[in-house]
Amino acid sequence: MKLHFDRAEFEARRQRTCAAIESAGHHGIVLFRQESMFYLTGYDTMGFSMFQAMYLGADGRCALLTRSADAYQAAYTSIVEDIRIWKDKEGASPGNDLREMLDSYGCRGKRLGLEYHAYGLTAQRGKMVDAALDGFCEIHDASDLVRLVRLIKSDAELAYMRRAGALAQEVLTIANRQAVAGANLGEIYGNMNLAVMRGGGDPAASRWPTGAGDDALLVRYHTGLGHIAENDQVTFEYGTAYRHYHAAMMHNVIVGGPSDEHRRMFDACRDGLDACHKTLRPGNTVGDVFDVHKKVMDQAGYGDLCLNACGYTLGIAYPPTWMDWPMFWTGNPQILEPNMVFFMHMILIDRDNGRIMSLGDTAVVTEDDPESICEAPRELVVN
């Protein structure tokens, strides 16, 4: 078997999750997020692009419904013993197979939580599940149940996240060294990814936003990366993964002579990021972190250039994104606790003048100062 955690770790996770299931008044929960399945059992696959579901009862019993292509994958990478297969065929309705599996675990007529917020559970598949379970059991949206359990990381998880952070620092070094006039951004992008894979990491759960010139203002990946000009601005945002645990960083490289405005924007980003680090303390809320970021940007005169969110929690992630909830936006009531991990990013986009500046890194909430598992530069990078 290819397990990345010992069975005691999985048992502790299962106990916490079962306690949450019982507290919510559910007989069990039906999981569709690959992150939840990996967290609870080690099951590791890209097969969530097709229909699959995992059942976890309040009593700790667990079963997986998947396709034949993932049968060995599930047995090899997870502690799940009850693996069931729905057959690929024209007109197949695996919702019925799910109902049969749940029936065998005494779910008929019981209250079940369903993890609706899952990228593999498309609207069409969700309707299929609802139709199959209609009249069979009482279903409730339990999308946040396992997500909230996963928020606080164990020592074993933090070890993987620190390794992801070390890979992010290597990627930062490559970006800063190779972002020079005339360089091919696609080649730099490839070299950054090569460092992660050589370091034993995984492909990130999302493609990395990268761009130069006007493209630098785009904070999502786009095709056609192009070359760096003699006087240019380059945006790098990257999430590095180790055993699917992510760390993230963001920064800009200025090629040629930076403008005074670029320098002022950088100073605001640095001050904002430092203020967020100081606010990342137990007892404060996620919304508090956003508000201090916004206050710094307002005081610097850039309140109209920043975004409506300035980061989010990190942990296990599968495509299409390494972003997880809660996010830093105003009013978010989530209380910060030790061993939560967050990516904080300061982004200023001046579309009228074609300028961008950004700075972001990842830190662990502790009882005192947060622990940086990767650290963005505190001086403007100029090549």
N, C-alpha and C positions, 0 to 999 in steps of 0.2 A: 504494500500500500504506500501511497505517496501523501502522507499527512504532514502538514507544516506546523501543527501544534500537537501536544500530547493529549491523551484522552481525558486527563484531569482538567485541562483547560476547557475542552469541549463540554465536560460535565458541568463545570461552574457556569458556563454560558447558558446551558440548557436549564439549569435550576433557576437562574435569574429570569429567563424568558418565561418559564412555566409559572413562576410567581406572578409575573405581569399578566399572563393569560388568565390566571385564576382571579387576580385582582379586578380585571376587566369584566369578570362574570362570564367568560367564554368556556365552553367545553374544550375548545382547541382553536387553532388558527391555521388557515391555508395560506401558504407563502408562495409568492411568484417572483420576488426580487432575488436575483442571483447573489447579491451581497448577503442577504439573510441566510440563504442556503449555505454559502461558504462559511459564514460566521458560526453557524450552529453545528455544521457537520463536516466541513472541509470540502464539500462537493464543488468541483472546479470545472467549469465548462463554458463554452460560448453557445451552447445549445439553447440558451434561454431566448434566442431569436425565434425559436419555434415554441409550441405550447408545452409547458411542463409545470408541475405544482408539487409542493411538499406540504405534508400535514404534520403538525406538531400538537399533540394533545396536552392538556394541563397535567396529565399524568406522566408526561415525558415520552410517551410512545411516538414514534416517527415513521413516516413512509414517504416515498418519492414516486411520483408518476412522471415518466419521461418517454422518450422515443428509443427505439432499438439502437440507434447510433450512439446514444449516451449511456447505454446499460453498463458497458465495461468501464467507461469513464467514471460513473458514479461509484461502482464497486471499488475501483482502484484509488480514487482520491478522497473518499468519504467514509464516515463511520455508519452510514445508513445500511441497514440490513434488509429492510423490506423495500425492494425496488420493483416497481411495476411498469409495464410497457403498454402504451396505447399504440395501435397498429396504424401505420401510414397506409391510407387507401383513399380513393376518391369518395368524397362525402363523409369522411370520418368526423365524428363529433366527440373529441376527447373529454368534453364536459361530462358525458355519461360515464366514462371510465373513472373520472374523478369522483362522481357520486357513488359508484360502486366501491371505490377504495374507502371513502368516508363512511359508508354504511358498515363496512367490515370493522371499523373502529368505533362503532356505537354512536355515530353522529346523527342518526335519524331523529328528528324532532328536537335536536339540541341547538343551543346558541353557538354559532361559529363566527370568528373574526376572519375577514378576508383582506389580504394585502393588495388592495386595488392599485396603489401607486407603484407600478412596476413597468419598466419599459417593454418587457416581453408580453405583458398582458394588454394587448391592443384593445380598443373599444369593441371591436368585433368579437374578440375572444372573451372579453368581460361579459358581454351580452350572452354569449354561449354558456358561460359558467352560471350566470344568474338564472338562465332558463333551465339548466340542468338541475339546479338546487331549489328551484321554486317549488314550494310545498314539501320539500324534503327536510329542510332545517331552517332555522332562523339565522339570517346572515346580517353582519354588521361590518362597516368599514373599519378595519384595524391596521390601516396602512402605516401608522406611526409606531406601532407597538414594538417591533424589533428594532426599528431605527433608534428609538429612545434608549433601549437597552444597550445598543452599540455605541452610544455617545461617549460613555466613559470607558477608556481603554485599559486593558490589563497590562501588566509588565511585559508579557510576551508580545502583545500587539505594539507597544511603544518601542520595543527593540527593532521591530520591522520598520516602523515609521522613522526611527533614527537612521536606519540604513538607507531608506528612501531619501531622507534629508541629505545624507552624505553624497548620494548620487546627484542630487540637485546642485550641490556646491561644485561638483565636477563639471556639470553641464554649464553652470554660470561661468566658470573659468574658460571653457571652450568658446562660449558665445562672445565673451569680452576680448579674447585673443584674436578671433577670426573675423569679427565684424569690422572690416576695413574697406576703404574705397575700392570698388571693382570686384569685391567678393560676391560669389554666387550664394544667395541666401538658402537655396535648396541644398547646396553642399554643406553649409554650416548646420542646417537643420538635421541632415543625415549624420554628421559627425557628432552632434549632441545626442542623438538617439543611439548611436553606436557606443558611446561611453556608458549609457545605461545598460545596454545589453551585455557589454563586456564585463560590467560590474555585477552581473548576476541578477539584474532587475528585469522588469516586465515592460512590455509596451504600455504606454499610458492609456487610461480609459477614454481619453479624448485627444484629438489632434491639437498640437500646440499653436496658439495664435502667434504668428510671426509676420513682420512686414517692415518695409522701408519706405521712406518718402510719404506720400499721401496714404499708402497702404498701412503705414504704421498706426494710423488712427483707428484701424479695424481691430477690435478686441475679440474676434472670432477667427478661426482658421479659414483661409480662403486659398483657392488654387492660383498658381502663377506667381511665385514668390519673387522672381526677378533678381536684380543685382543691386548692390549698394553704390550710391553716387558719391562724388567727391565731397560734397557737403550734404549730410543726410542725417536722418533720425531713424533708429531701428528699434522696434518693439520686440521683446522676447517674453513670452509667458510659457511656463513649462511645468508640467506635473510629472514627477518621476515616481515610479512604482517599484515596490519590492514585495513579492508575495501578495500582490494586489493592494497593498497599503501605500497610500500616496502622500507625498510632500509636494508643495507647490511654491514657485517663486515667480516674480515679475520685475522687469526693469527695462530701462532704455539705454542704448548706447548712442552717443552723438558722434558722428564722423565729421571731421573738420572742426571749424571753430563754432562752439555753441553760442547761441544768442543769449543776451542778458535775460530774456524772458524764459528761455529754457532753464537757466540757472535758478531763477526765482521759482519756477514751477517745481523744480527738483527739491528746493529747500522746503516748500510747502508739503510735498510728498514725504520727505524724510521726517519733518516735524509731526505730520499726521500719523505716520506709522509708529513713531516713538510714543506718541500719546496713546495710541491704541494698545501698544504693548503694556503701558503703565495701567491701563484700564482693564486688561485681561486678568482679572482677579476673581477668586471665588466670592460669591455674593452679589457681584455686579451682574447685569443682564447683557444679553447679546445686543439689545437695542442701545445700551449705554455705550458700547464700543463704537457703534455707528455714529452716535450723536457727538462723541468727542472728535471723531474724524471730521464730521461736518463742521463743527465749531472751528477747528484749525483751518479748514479750507475757506470758510467764511471770513475769518480774520485776515487771511492772506489775500483776500479779494478774488478767490477762485470758487466761491460757492456755487456759481452757475455752470462751472465746468466739470464738477464731479458727478459721479453716478449715484443712483438711488440705493445702491448696496455696495459694501466695501469688503466683502469676503464671506466665508462660510466654513463649516466644519469639514474635516477630512478624515478618511479612514479607508475601509475597503471600498473599492469602486470598480465596476465593470463598464464597458461602453454602453451608452454614448458619452458619459461625462464622469469626471472625477468630483464634480460639485456635489455636496450633500447638505442636508438641512440640519440645524437652523442656519439661516443666512443673516449677515449683519445688515439689518435695515432698521429704520426708526420704529420704536415701539415693540420690537420683538421681546417677549417676556421671558424667554428661556434663561434660567439662572445658570451662571457659569459655575462649574465644579472642577476639582482637581482631576487631571488625566483626560480632560477633553482636549481636542487638538483643533486648531483653527488656522486657516490661511487668511491673512489680512492683506488687502491690496488697496493702494491709493492710486487712483486713475484720474488724470485731468485731461480732457479732450477739448482743445480749442479748434473747433471746425472752421470758424471764420478765418483764422490765420494759419490753419494747417499745421498746428503743433500738438504734440502729445507728450505727457510725462507720466511715468508710472513707477511704482515701487511696492514690492510685496514679498512676504516670506511667511514661514510656518512656525507656530509655537505651541507648546503644551502648557495648559493651565496647571499651575502648582499651588501650594499653600502660600507661596511668596511670589517672587519675580517669575514670570513665565520662562520656560526653557525653550530657547530657539533651537529647532532641529535643522534649520538652514537659515542663513542670514543674508539678506539683500545688502548691496553696497550702500554705505552711508555717505559716499561722495559720488558726484556725477561721473559716469564713465565716459571718457572722451578719447577717441582714437584718431 
